[in-house]
């Protein structure tokens, strides 16, 4: 899938709720996109961004990290 066809999660506007918990996503790490899932925090942080805990498989390892909406794409 080309990057043009993916919706960047930074388009979430003020007042909009983030996508439902456990949603499939792509995680940006080491200049590549990895399939995973995201569970969003309940509110935006002081920086104005949505943050979520992501679980994804990278190079055979399953990782769980916290990323902002800028490192995630909807699937």
VENNORHU-V34630 format. One record per residue. SS is DSSP state (alpha for helix, beta for strand, coil for the rest). PSI is psi in whole degrees, 0 to 359 (999 if undefined). OMEGA is omega in degrees with one decimal (none if undefined). Layout:
((SS/PSI/OMEGA) (SS/PSI/OMEGA))
This chain:
((coil/132/179.7) (coil/153/-177.9) (alpha/331/-178.6) (alpha/330/-174.3) (alpha/356/-180.0) (coil/140/178.4) (coil/122/178.5) (beta/135/-174.8) (alpha/351/179.3) (alpha/356/178.5) (alpha/1/176.4) (coil/123/-174.6) (coil/163/175.2) (coil/136/178.5) (coil/341/177.9) (coil/144/174.9) (coil/150/176.6) (coil/168/175.9) (coil/158/-178.8) (coil/152/-179.8) (coil/150/176.0) (coil/20/-178.6) (beta/145/175.1) (beta/143/-179.8) (beta/174/169.6) (beta/136/-176.4) (beta/129/179.2) (beta/118/-179.9) (beta/133/-179.7) (coil/44/177.7) (coil/23/175.5) (beta/162/177.1) (beta/130/-176.8) (beta/137/178.2) (beta/141/178.6) (beta/195/176.0) (beta/153/-179.7) (beta/139/170.1) (beta/114/-173.3) (beta/148/169.6) (coil/158/-174.0) (coil/331/-178.4) (coil/163/174.4) (coil/153/175.7) (coil/175/-178.7) (coil/337/178.5) (coil/358/178.4) (coil/2/-177.3) (coil/153/169.5) (coil/139/176.3) (beta/151/179.4) (beta/157/175.4) (beta/124/-179.1) (beta/144/173.1) (beta/127/-178.5) (beta/160/179.3) (beta/126/-179.2) (beta/115/178.5) (coil/36/178.6) (coil/351/178.4) (beta/145/173.7) (beta/121/-177.5) (beta/146/172.2) (beta/121/-176.3) (beta/169/174.8) (beta/128/-178.9) (beta/154/174.3) (beta/171/178.8) (alpha/337/-178.1) (alpha/339/179.8) (alpha/10/-176.2) (beta/148/175.0) (beta/144/177.5) (beta/150/175.1) (coil/999/none))
